[in-house]
Amino acid sequence: MSTFAQRERLLLADLLEAEGPEAPTLCEGWATRDLAAHVVVRERRPDAAAGLLIKPLASRLDKAMEEFAAKPYEELIQLIRTGPPRFSPFQLKQIDEASNTLEFYVHTEDVRRAQPDWTPRELDPVFQDALWSRLERSARLVGRSAPTGLVLRRPDGQTAVAHKGTPVVTVTGEPSELLLFAYGRQNAAKVELDGDENAIAKLHESKQLGI
């Protein structure tokens, strides 16, 4: 049975292939080739991928990114499609779902929403609930450096506190859109913000959201 992570993986690979290696993305400074290299490094070079969180390893990450970005683009796409190597923990279904559902959804939208003719995806309620469940668990992590208090709210009223503080900004939208906002894609997320005007402006401009 296909999982959400597997589905989003294939959607991302198809989209990267369709757009080609030089298309823009929402990731500052990255074209599609760079994004594809990031996905592959994250799964196949955990020693380098740790540089995403551990600053002393950042140079190792940069070197690995350069090496993979220099590979033929078609090879990168195929590595994404086939997934992690045999003994990777990402091969385990539970770890794949927990780690990659959000990763692949966000990066798919990084490519889609950077194109001038993008249109919203129709996401089924089950997937929206799955995204919300994961966002609830990661809200404090991705919002830990927010410059204001931050509350994420679904249209049905369910909320998650991403950052305690004042003044408070409440961001309302579908889980898929809240996810993009909380992961630093504020300008691309279809959400409504309620709170102090200065706090809203500060939150919208902040580059401190996400991991």
NUSENU-908216 format. One record per residue (C-alpha): residue in three letters; x, y negated, z negated. Coordinates in Angstrom, 3 decimals, always signed. Example, Ala and Ser with C-alpha at 12.3 -4.5 7.8 and 13.67 -1.06 7.14 Angstrom:
+-----+----------+----------+----------+
! res !       px !       py !       pz !
+-----+----------+----------+----------+
! ala !  +12.300 !   +4.500 !   -7.800 !
! ser !  +13.670 !   +1.060 !   -7.140 !
+-----+----------+----------+----------+
END
This chain:
+-----+----------+----------+----------+
! res !       px !       py !       pz !
+-----+----------+----------+----------+
! met !   +0.000 !   +0.000 !   +0.000 !
! ser !   +1.327 !   -3.420 !   +0.946 !
! thr !   +2.090 !   -5.774 !   -1.916 !
! phe !   +1.846 !   -9.546 !   -1.980 !
! ala !   +5.631 !   -9.822 !   -1.960 !
! gln !   +5.925 !   -7.523 !   +1.057 !
! arg !   +3.222 !   -9.435 !   +2.906 !
! glu !   +4.823 !  -12.802 !   +2.243 !
! arg !   +8.245 !  -11.399 !   +3.193 !
! leu !   +6.998 !  -10.401 !   +6.643 !
! leu !   +5.134 !  -13.681 !   +7.106 !
! leu !   +8.296 !  -15.607 !   +6.255 !
! ala !  +10.419 !  -13.522 !   +8.631 !
! asp !   +7.907 !  -13.961 !  +11.467 !
! leu !   +7.715 !  -17.705 !  +10.875 !
! leu !  +11.490 !  -18.153 !  +10.733 !
! glu !  +11.808 !  -16.192 !  +13.960 !
! ala !   +9.095 !  -18.225 !  +15.697 !
! glu !  +10.526 !  -21.596 !  +14.659 !
! gly !  +14.127 !  -20.782 !  +15.562 !
! pro !  +17.327 !  -21.541 !  +13.624 !
! glu !  +17.303 !  -25.356 !  +13.724 !
! ala !  +13.738 !  -26.198 !  +12.639 !
! pro !  +13.274 !  -28.504 !   +9.632 !
! thr !  +12.170 !  -27.270 !   +6.215 !
! leu !  +11.016 !  -28.931 !   +3.006 !
! cys !  +14.324 !  -27.965 !   +1.379 !
! glu !  +16.450 !  -31.092 !   +1.533 !
! gly !  +19.424 !  -30.626 !   +3.837 !
! trp !  +18.355 !  -27.175 !   +5.020 !
! ala !  +17.237 !  -26.095 !   +8.462 !
! thr !  +15.593 !  -22.714 !   +8.962 !
! arg !  +19.004 !  -21.024 !   +9.398 !
! asp !  +20.071 !  -22.264 !   +5.954 !
! leu !  +16.829 !  -21.111 !   +4.369 !
! ala !  +17.177 !  -17.670 !   +5.951 !
! ala !  +20.747 !  -17.434 !   +4.639 !
! his !  +19.542 !  -18.391 !   +1.147 !
! val !  +16.949 !  -15.610 !   +1.127 !
! val !  +19.511 !  -13.017 !   +2.238 !
! val !  +22.185 !  -14.142 !   -0.242 !
! arg !  +19.663 !  -14.069 !   -3.082 !
! glu !  +18.859 !  -10.400 !   -2.375 !
! arg !  +22.207 !   -9.078 !   -1.182 !
! arg !  +24.801 !  -11.068 !   -3.118 !
! pro !  +23.613 !  -11.322 !   -6.736 !
! asp !  +27.127 !  -12.312 !   -7.793 !
! ala !  +26.821 !  -15.417 !   -5.605 !
! ala !  +23.106 !  -16.042 !   -6.118 !
! ala !  +23.810 !  -16.569 !   -9.810 !
! gly !  +25.266 !  -19.894 !   -8.718 !
! leu !  +21.709 !  -21.167 !   -8.365 !
! leu !  +21.528 !  -21.300 !  -12.157 !
! ile !  +25.148 !  -21.127 !  -13.347 !
! lys !  +27.137 !  -24.169 !  -12.234 !
! pro !  +30.613 !  -22.567 !  -12.475 !
! leu !  +29.479 !  -20.053 !   -9.830 !
! ala !  +28.161 !  -22.710 !   -7.428 !
! ser !  +31.267 !  -22.586 !   -5.243 !
! arg !  +30.869 !  -18.815 !   -4.808 !
! leu !  +27.259 !  -19.407 !   -3.785 !
! asp !  +28.248 !  -22.083 !   -1.267 !
! lys !  +30.843 !  -19.762 !   +0.287 !
! ala !  +28.367 !  -16.879 !   +0.578 !
! met !  +25.773 !  -19.207 !   +2.109 !
! glu !  +28.298 !  -20.376 !   +4.705 !
! glu !  +29.253 !  -16.810 !   +5.560 !
! phe !  +25.680 !  -15.646 !   +6.069 !
! ala !  +24.592 !  -18.815 !   +7.874 !
! ala !  +27.379 !  -18.149 !  +10.395 !
! lys !  +25.868 !  -14.767 !  +11.304 !
! pro !  +23.584 !  -14.428 !  +14.340 !
! tyr !  +20.171 !  -15.794 !  +13.407 !
! glu !  +18.427 !  -12.632 !  +14.612 !
! glu !  +20.546 !  -10.613 !  +12.180 !
! leu !  +19.434 !  -12.805 !   +9.258 !
! ile !  +15.793 !  -12.349 !  +10.219 !
! gln !  +16.220 !   -8.587 !  +10.380 !
! leu !  +17.900 !   -8.534 !   +6.960 !
! ile !  +14.922 !  -10.400 !   +5.518 !
! arg !  +12.461 !   -8.001 !   +7.154 !
! thr !  +14.221 !   -4.850 !   +5.996 !
! gly !  +14.641 !   -6.174 !   +2.478 !
! pro !  +17.328 !   -5.675 !   -0.151 !
! pro !  +19.940 !   -2.894 !   -0.053 !
! arg !  +19.097 !   +0.557 !   -1.361 !
! phe !  +20.282 !   +0.190 !   -4.947 !
! ser !  +19.098 !   -3.366 !   -5.488 !
! pro !  +16.650 !   -3.909 !   -8.377 !
! phe !  +14.458 !   -5.706 !   -5.830 !
! gln !  +13.722 !   -2.256 !   -4.383 !
! leu !  +11.567 !   -1.568 !   -7.426 !
! lys !   +7.981 !   -2.559 !   -6.672 !
! gln !   +7.349 !   -4.255 !  -10.020 !
! ile !  +10.517 !   -6.341 !   -9.837 !
! asp !   +9.869 !   -7.194 !   -6.197 !
! glu !   +6.354 !   -8.402 !   -6.992 !
! ala !   +7.428 !  -10.362 !  -10.061 !
! ser !  +10.442 !  -12.007 !   -8.421 !
! asn !   +9.507 !  -12.389 !   -4.774 !
! thr !   +5.801 !  -13.176 !   -4.522 !
! leu !   +6.333 !  -16.815 !   -5.489 !
! glu !   +9.735 !  -17.035 !   -3.788 !
! phe !   +8.459 !  -15.949 !   -0.395 !
! tyr !   +5.200 !  -17.883 !   -0.603 !
! val !   +7.016 !  -21.139 !   -1.435 !
! his !   +9.630 !  -20.659 !   +1.284 !
! thr !   +6.985 !  -19.792 !   +3.854 !
! glu !   +5.305 !  -23.094 !   +3.063 !
! asp !   +8.719 !  -24.815 !   +3.138 !
! val !   +8.865 !  -23.917 !   +6.809 !
! arg !   +5.190 !  -24.344 !   +7.682 !
! arg !   +4.662 !  -27.735 !   +6.055 !
! ala !   +7.807 !  -29.246 !   +7.509 !
! gln !   +6.328 !  -28.914 !  +10.997 !
! pro !   +4.219 !  -31.813 !  +12.329 !
! asp !   +1.324 !  -29.604 !  +13.436 !
! trp !   +0.921 !  -27.483 !  +10.286 !
! thr !   -2.527 !  -26.540 !   +9.027 !
! pro !   -3.535 !  -25.120 !   +5.608 !
! arg !   -3.558 !  -21.351 !   +5.186 !
! glu !   -6.737 !  -19.638 !   +4.088 !
! leu !   -5.746 !  -17.685 !   +0.977 !
! asp !   -8.068 !  -15.087 !   -0.519 !
! pro !   -9.184 !  -15.439 !   -4.165 !
! val !   -7.252 !  -12.352 !   -5.271 !
! phe !   -3.986 !  -13.835 !   -4.041 !
! gln !   -4.824 !  -17.199 !   -5.615 !
! asp !   -5.387 !  -15.437 !   -8.940 !
! ala !   -2.069 !  -13.619 !   -8.558 !
! leu !   -0.275 !  -16.898 !   -7.915 !
! trp !   -1.973 !  -18.479 !  -10.936 !
! ser !   -0.977 !  -15.603 !  -13.194 !
! arg !   +2.667 !  -16.002 !  -12.197 !
! leu !   +2.515 !  -19.796 !  -12.410 !
! glu !   +1.077 !  -19.622 !  -15.928 !
! arg !   +4.051 !  -17.524 !  -17.042 !
! ser !   +6.636 !  -19.759 !  -15.390 !
! ala !   +4.999 !  -23.157 !  -16.032 !
! arg !   +7.188 !  -24.094 !  -19.012 !
! leu !  +10.326 !  -23.118 !  -17.097 !
! val !   +9.611 !  -25.077 !  -13.918 !
! gly !   +8.260 !  -28.060 !  -15.848 !
! arg !  +10.898 !  -28.164 !  -18.566 !
! ser !  +12.600 !  -31.284 !  -17.152 !
! ala !   +9.475 !  -33.153 !  -16.042 !
! pro !   +9.725 !  -36.877 !  -16.829 !
! thr !   +6.185 !  -36.924 !  -18.279 !
! gly !   +3.773 !  -34.598 !  -19.988 !
! leu !   +2.465 !  -32.218 !  -17.325 !
! val !   -0.713 !  -30.135 !  -17.268 !
! leu !   -1.644 !  -27.923 !  -14.313 !
! arg !   -5.373 !  -27.360 !  -13.821 !
! arg !   -7.379 !  -25.181 !  -11.474 !
! pro !  -10.685 !  -26.470 !  -10.074 !
! asp !  -12.507 !  -24.061 !  -12.425 !
! gly !  -10.908 !  -25.744 !  -15.449 !
! gln !   -8.196 !  -23.202 !  -16.334 !
! thr !   -5.071 !  -25.026 !  -17.440 !
! ala !   -1.395 !  -24.413 !  -18.085 !
! val !   +0.845 !  -26.820 !  -19.979 !
! ala !   +4.084 !  -27.191 !  -18.028 !
! his !   +5.633 !  -29.880 !  -20.214 !
! lys !   +4.651 !  -31.395 !  -23.549 !
! gly !   +5.022 !  -35.138 !  -23.878 !
! thr !   +3.355 !  -38.477 !  -23.321 !
! pro !   +1.987 !  -39.948 !  -21.218 !
! val !   +0.329 !  -36.848 !  -19.760 !
! val !   -0.338 !  -36.320 !  -16.078 !
! thr !   -2.908 !  -33.681 !  -15.129 !
! val !   -2.455 !  -32.124 !  -11.701 !
! thr !   -5.533 !  -30.399 !  -10.275 !
! gly !   -5.623 !  -28.055 !   -7.301 !
! glu !   -5.744 !  -24.473 !   -6.146 !
! pro !   -2.997 !  -22.278 !   -7.631 !
! ser !   -1.147 !  -22.193 !   -4.313 !
! glu !   -0.979 !  -25.988 !   -4.258 !
! leu !   -0.130 !  -26.321 !   -7.954 !
! leu !   +2.696 !  -23.876 !   -7.374 !
! leu !   +4.209 !  -26.031 !   -4.645 !
! phe !   +3.876 !  -29.132 !   -6.803 !
! ala !   +5.483 !  -27.468 !   -9.831 !
! tyr !   +8.331 !  -26.147 !   -7.704 !
! gly !   +9.323 !  -29.616 !   -6.529 !
! arg !   +7.286 !  -29.921 !   -3.328 !
! gln !   +5.125 !  -32.741 !   -4.724 !
! asn !   +4.651 !  -34.622 !   -1.464 !
! ala !   +3.536 !  -31.514 !   +0.422 !
! ala !   +1.057 !  -30.210 !   -2.184 !
! lys !   -2.664 !  -30.863 !   -1.759 !
! val !   -3.511 !  -31.842 !   -5.330 !
! glu !   -5.115 !  -34.624 !   -7.347 !
! leu !   -3.230 !  -36.396 !  -10.123 !
! asp !   -4.861 !  -38.021 !  -13.114 !
! gly !   -3.125 !  -40.151 !  -15.720 !
! asp !   -1.124 !  -43.329 !  -16.204 !
! glu !   -0.194 !  -44.838 !  -12.810 !
! asn !   +3.458 !  -45.341 !  -13.711 !
! ala !   +3.702 !  -41.797 !  -15.029 !
! ile !   +2.125 !  -40.437 !  -11.849 !
! ala !   +4.603 !  -42.356 !   -9.701 !
! lys !   +7.501 !  -41.141 !  -11.814 !
! leu !   +6.323 !  -37.528 !  -11.591 !
! his !   +5.788 !  -37.730 !   -7.832 !
! glu !   +9.304 !  -39.035 !   -7.300 !
! ser !  +10.989 !  -36.670 !   -9.738 !
! lys !  +13.508 !  -34.148 !   -8.439 !
! gln !  +13.554 !  -32.366 !  -11.782 !
! leu !  +10.648 !  -29.984 !  -11.189 !
! gly !  +11.268 !  -26.360 !  -10.306 !
! ile !  +14.090 !  -23.985 !  -11.111 !
+-----+----------+----------+----------+
END
